[in-house]
Amino acid sequence: MQDIIRAENFSIIPLIVLGAMIAVNFWVVRRDLGVETYEEFATANRSVGFIGVALAIYTTWYVGAIYTAWAGFAVGLGFIAFYTLVYGTFGLVTMMLIGRKTFLWGKKYGCQTQADLMGLRYQSKTLKVSLGVAGILFSIPWLFMEFVTLGIAFEWASYGRVPAWVGILIGVSIVGFYIGLGGMKAAITASIFQGGFQFIAGVALMTYLIFKLWGSFGGLFGAIQTQEPALLTYPGPGATFPVPFWTSIIITSSLGNFMWPWVFNKIITADSIRSIKFAGLGAPILGAITWTLFVWLGMGSHLYQEGAADPQQAYFFIHRLGGPTVLGFFVAVVVATNISTVAAIIQAISTHITVDIAEVFDRRISDKGAIRLSRAVVVASCVVAFGMSVLLSLDKLIFWALFTYQGMVLFWPIVVLGMWWKRANAAGALVGLFGGIGLSWVLTLLKPGFLGTWGWTEGMYASAFTFIVMLIFGLAKKPEPYVDHLFDDLNPEPYPLVGEALPTGATS
């Protein structure tokens, strides 16, 4: 694909469009480059309306790497990629299950992260730290993968004149600057612009290309039916996935999609339960429209020899067929999506390290000290991400990213059962978390024959294990007295947080 990237008919237009998008992004966040309290850095003072929450979830949920890493499904296999539409609907159910209690408990007790919220619910510092660390480790491969995609985008925008590492460095600098200074406040403001641009420009470009290259949607499907009809069926050209594989990737994705720390924390920023409910409807609708066109255009890209040969860069190739301006806007969409996702992940990592690790071991950290620590983590994360993204290939990162999804599904029973079942307890959550992660590792590394025969992914077995363990531990022990207070919200004063005095019978 490198020969295609370095086309002789070089045009400066893509770089101009990309530069304009980046400039607008900075202009949008200019007033948010400064925070006075850590609450502002971590949660944007819980002041975000439904449009901000919806666009922030949308643009961090549909990551920039869908145009590279996930293009293999859409371009290479076709129909199977529609699993995202199904699990997006179930994601709405998850948001409805967790939204109300996340808002109420988060606001009353000052919880600033997912792990912080679960530390309150289970009154366990060990679980809080464990979830915080696991959330960071599971997010890191996605951070690297986003930066690799960013480098690819700059290569295409410059027709190969700008090396990938320069593009990655530019992205690192942008994110490190405005997240380090503005935290969640800047991240949300930028996401409103980035999400709106991603949806409007992305949908317009994909629709335009379908009509330009095939005349209409019907023309596209007619060409697919004639040239590669297997794209319209499960599992796709040359694939041999058993039917249960389709079900398992839907279930694991449904359980994991709102559990990512950098998606979950957008709920914590909401200004009301109403905003969470409307965002829960809006984000999946925006995603469904985007993803449908994404898969359709991916199928069309497969019909070109260049697209079928290199699915991970097929979307860049197909957009360049529309001319320099189309390519420029597409690259701007990819980079805007990249920056939004990277900003969300780095902000979440910095907050997790400060709130879920540092403050657990040293509760004397001042508000300004917490801000300084988080900013230091932002800088360190950017430096490490730059180095690893230059060294690692996209293929290796895809493997790790897929594995992390098998781990994130374990958060679902811990979070949802914790919010809806009083008997869920810390012991069950900890055994379920570590046992489930261990089981995922063993199955992923050993690849026993039944995985391929039965079609269920590693995460299915691991999440079932976590559910069963939590049910057993919950049924074996009555709920602690503090749980009734927490669920009924009877205590007029803020209830004790982890590490403070607990009611009789509660554990830490």
N, C-alpha and C positions, 0 to 999 in steps of 0.2 A: 504493500500500500504506500510505501515511502515514495516510489516513483510518481504515484498519482498525486500525493500531497505536494511535491515539488513541481507543480505544473509550470510550464514556461510562461503562460499568460498570467503572470503575477499581477495582482491588483491590491492597492492600498486600502480599498473600501472596507474589507472585513475588519482590519485593525482600527480604522476610524470609527466604525460602528461600535466595536468592542470598547474602545477608549471612551466613547461618549457615554456608554452604559455605566462604566466604572465611575466616570466623573459625576453623573447624576446620582449614583449610589452614595458617593461621598457628600454631595450637596444635601441629600435627603437626611443623612444622619448627623449633619454638622452641629445641630443644637443638642444632640444627645451624647456628645463626647465629653462626659464628665458625670460622676456620680458622687453624692454626698453621704449616702449610707449604704451598708452592705445589702439591706433589703432591696434597695434600688438596683444594685448590681445583680442580685440573684433572681429577683422576681418582678422587676420593673414596677415595684410598689403595688403589685396586684391591681393594676389600673387599665388593663388591656380589654377593649371591647371585642365583640364577636367577630368583626371583620379582621382585626389584627390577629386574633387567635386562630381563625380559620385559615388565613393566608400563611401564617407561621407554620401551622401543622402541615398544610398542603405542600409548601416549598421545602420543608425538611423531611417530609414523608416520601415525596417523589424526588429522590436525590439526583445529583448531577450524573452519577455513575449509571443511571438507567440508560444513558445514551452510549455507554461503552460496555460495562460489565453485564448489564441485564439485556443488552441488545442481542445476545446470543439466543435467548428464548424467542424474542419477537422476530428477529431476522432469520435465525437458523431453523426454528421449529414452528413459528406461526401461532396457531390457535391456543396452544398450551399456555402462552403468555397471558391469556385472559383470566388466569387464576387470580390475578391482582384485583380485578373488578369484583370478584366474589368475596375475597377476604376484606376488601375495602368496606363492603356492607357490614360484615361482622365486626369490623373495627368500630363502626358506629355504635354497635351494641355495647362493646367494651367501654367506649367513652361515656355512654349513658349509665353504665353500671358504676363507674368510678368517679364521674364528674362531680356529683353533688357532695359526696363525702370528702373528696380531695379538696374542694373549695372550702367547705365548712371547717374541717379539721385544720387545713393549711392556714386559713386566715386566723382562726381563734388561737391556735397554738404556735403560730409563727414558723411552720414547717416550710423549708425552702427548697427541698429536693424530694425525689421519690423515696430515697433511703431514709431521709429525715422523717417523712410521714410514716413509714413502716416502723421506724424506731419508736415513734410515739404509740402507734397501734399495738405493737407487741411488747413495748417497754423493754427493749433489749438493745444495749449498745453493740453487742456482738453482731446481731443481725443488721443493724444500721451500717456498721463498718463493712460487713460482708457484702451487702447489696451495693454499697457505694463503690467498693473495689471492683466487684463483678461488673457493674455498669460501665466503669471506666475501661476495663480490659476488653469487654465485648464491643465497645464503641471504637477502639483504636484502629482496627483494620478498616473500618468504614472511613475514618479520617484519612488514612493513607490512600485508600482507593479514590477518594474524592480529589486529592491532590494529583494523583496520576492522571485522572481524567482531565484535570485543569491543564496539565502540561500538553496533553493531546490536543485540547481545544486551541491553545496558543499556536501549536505547530500548524494546524489547519488554517487558522486565521492569517498566518503569515506565509502560507504556502511553503512551509518548511524552513523559512529564514530565521525564525525565532526557535531555538532549541527548547525542548520540554522543560528542562531545569529552570530556564529563565521564567517561563510561564508559572511554574510552581512557586518560584521565589516571589513573583509579583502577587500571587494569590495569598501566600503566607504573610506578606507585608501588609496587604489590605486588611485581612482578618485580624491579625495581631494588633494593628493600630486601633480599629474602632471597637473591637471587643475588649481589648485591654483598657481603653478609656471609658467606654460606655456600658459594658456588660450587657445584661439582658435588655436594658432600655434601648440601647443602640441596635441590638440584634432584632428586636421586635419591629422597630421602626424600619430597619433595612428590609426585613422580611415582607413587610407590607408592599414596599416597592418591588422587591424581587419576585414575590409570589404573583403580584398583578402582572408584571412584565412576563414572567414565565408562562402564565396562562394565556394572556391575550396574544403575545407574539408567537408563542409555541403553537397554539391552536391555529392561528392564521397561517403560519408557515406550512404546517403539515397539510392543511386543507388546500392551500395554493398549489403545493407540489403534486398532490394527488390529481388535481384537475389539470395541471400543466402537463404531467407525464402520461396520464391515462384518460384524460378527458372528463371523467366523472368517477364517483364511487362505484357505479355499476361497471364502468370500463376497467377499473382496477380489479374488481373481483372476477370479471370475465377473463382478464389476462392471467390471474392466479389460477383459475379453474382450467385454463388451457395449458399453461406452462408448468405449474407445480401444484396440483390439486391437494396434495398431502398437507400443504400448509393450512388448509381449512379443516383438518381433522386432528384428533388426538391419536398419538402423541406427536406427530409431525414427521417430516422427511428423515428417514434413516433412524429414527428413535425407536426404542423398544421398551419404554417405561410401562410397567404394569398399571392397570387402572387405579389401584389404591394410592399410587404415587401422587396422582392429581388431587385426591382427597387429602392426603397428608400435608402437601405443601400449602393447601388452603387453610387447614386447621392450624398448623404451626405458625403460618403468617398471621392468621386471625388473632391468635393468642399473643403473638409477640409484637404486633405493629404499634400498639400504644404503650408498650412497656419500655421502649428505648428511652433512656433518661432525657435525651435531647428532644424527644417528642412529648413525653409525659410532663416535663416542666413547663410546657406551654399552657397546660391546663391550670397550673399553679399561678400563672400570671393574670388569669381572667379576673375581671372586675365583678362578675356575678355568675350565679348558676345559669341564668338565662343566656348569657354570652357563651357559656360552655355548650349548652344545648344547641343553640343556633350554629355554633362553629362545628359541632359534631355532625350537623346536617350539611353544612356548606363545604367543608373540606373534602368529604367523599364524592360530592357531586362534581366539584372542580377536577378531582382526580380521575373520576370515571370518564369525563369528556376527554381529558388529556390522554389517558391511557388507551382509550379506544382508538383514537387517531394514531397514537404512537404504534400500536400493534398493526393497524392497517398499513401504515407507511412502511413498517418493518417488513411485512410480507411482500410489499411491492419492491423493497430494496433487494430481497432475495432473488428476484427475477433478473437482476443485473449480475453478471459474473463477478464483478468487483465486490459487490455486497455479499454474495453467498460465500466468497472466498475469505472474507475478513469481516464477520458480523460485528465485531467490537468497534469498528470504525465505519460501518456502513451508513450510519445516519449522517456523518460528516460528508461522505461521498455523495449521497443522494441529495443533500442540500446544496452541494456545490454545483450540481446539475442545474439548479435554479439561477445561477449567476452569483457574482461577488456580493451583491447586496443581500440576497437571501442567505448566503453562507455567513455573512457578517452578523445578521440578526440571529441566526441559529447559534453561532458561537457565543454571542452575547447572552442568549437564553441559557446555554449550558453553563457559562461562567457565573451568571447570576444565581443559578440553582446551586452550583458548587459552593459559591461564597456563602450562601444562606445555610447550607448544610454544615459546612466546615465551621462557620461561626457558632451554630447551635451546638455542635459537638464540643468544641473547645470551651465554650462558655459553661457547658454542663460539666466537663471534666474539672475545670477550675473550681466550680462551686462544690462539686462532690469532694474534692480533696480538702477544701477549706471547711465545709460544714460537716461532712460525714466522717472525716478522718482527723484533721488537725484539731477541730473544736471538741471532739470526743476525748482526745488525750490531753488537751489543754483548754479548759473552758474559760481561761482568763484572757484569751485573745480579744483585743478590742475591735470595735467596728472598723476603724481605720487600718488596724493590723490585718483584719480579714480581707479588706480591699487590696492591700499591698500584696498579701500572699496570693490571692487569686490572680492578680496582674502578673506576678512572677510565674505562676503556673501557665498562664496564657503564653508568655514569651517562651518558656521552656517547651511547651507543647508544640508551638510553631516551629522551633528549631529542630526538634526531634522528628516532627512530621515531614519537614523539608528533606532531612537527610534520608529517612526511610523511604520516602516516595521516590527519590532519585535512584535508590539502590534496588528496590523491589519491582518485579514485573507485575502487570495487571493480573495475569493468570494465577500467580501465587496469592495475591490479595483476595481474589474471588473465592478461593478455597477457604481462607480464614473468615471472610465475611459470611459465607454460607454456614460455617460452623457456628459463628456467634449467634445466628438466628436459632440454632438448636439449643443454645443456652438461654436466650432471652425468653423463650416460651416458659421457662421455669419461674419467671417472675409473675406470670399471670395468676396461678393458684395462690401464691403468697399474697399478692395485692388484692385480688378480688375476693378470695375466701376471707382474708383479713378484714375486708370492709363489710362483708355480708354475713359472716358466720362467727358468732361470739366465741365458739369453742376453738377456733383456730388459735394456735399458740406458737411461741417463739421456738420451742424445741422442735416441733414438727416442721416449721419453716426452715430452720437451719439444716436439719437432716435431709429434708426434701431438696434444698438448694444444692448442698455439696454432693449428696448422693446422685442427684440428677445430672449435675455437671460431670461427675465421674463416669456415670453411665454413658453420657453422650461422647465423652472422650474415648472410652473403650470401644464403643460401636463404630465411631468414626475412624479410629486407627486400625482396628482389626477387620472391619468390613465383613462380618459373618454372612454366609450365603443367604440367610433368610431375609436380609435387607433387600436384596435384589429380587428374590422370589415373591415376597409378600408386598413389596412396594412401599412400606411405611418408612418414613425417614427416622433418623436417630432421635430427633426432637420429640416424635410421637411417643416413643418408649420412655424417654426421660421425663416428659411432662406427665405421663400416666403414673410414673413412679412417684413424682412429687405430690400429685393429687392424692394417691393412696396413702402415702406416708403422713400427709397432713390430716387426712381423715382419721387414720388410726390414732395418731397422737391427740387429736381433738376429742375423739370419743373416749379416750382413756383418762381424760382429766377434765374436771369442771372448769369453766372459765373463771379467771381471776376477778375479784371484786371491781377492779378499776375498769374492766371492759364494759360493765353496765353503765358506769358513769360516762364513759367515753361515747357509747352508743346513744344513750339517752340525753347526753349533754345536760346533766342535772346540776353540775357544779358551776355556780355563777362566776367563780374566779378561774383564770387560766389553769388548766390541769397540769400537774407536775410533768416536766419533760424528762427524757432519759438522763439518769445521773442524779436526779433530785429525789426528794422523799416520795415514796410510793405508798398507796393504801395497803393495809394489812393483806398479805397473801400474794401481792404482786411480786414479780421476779425481774431481775435485770440481767 
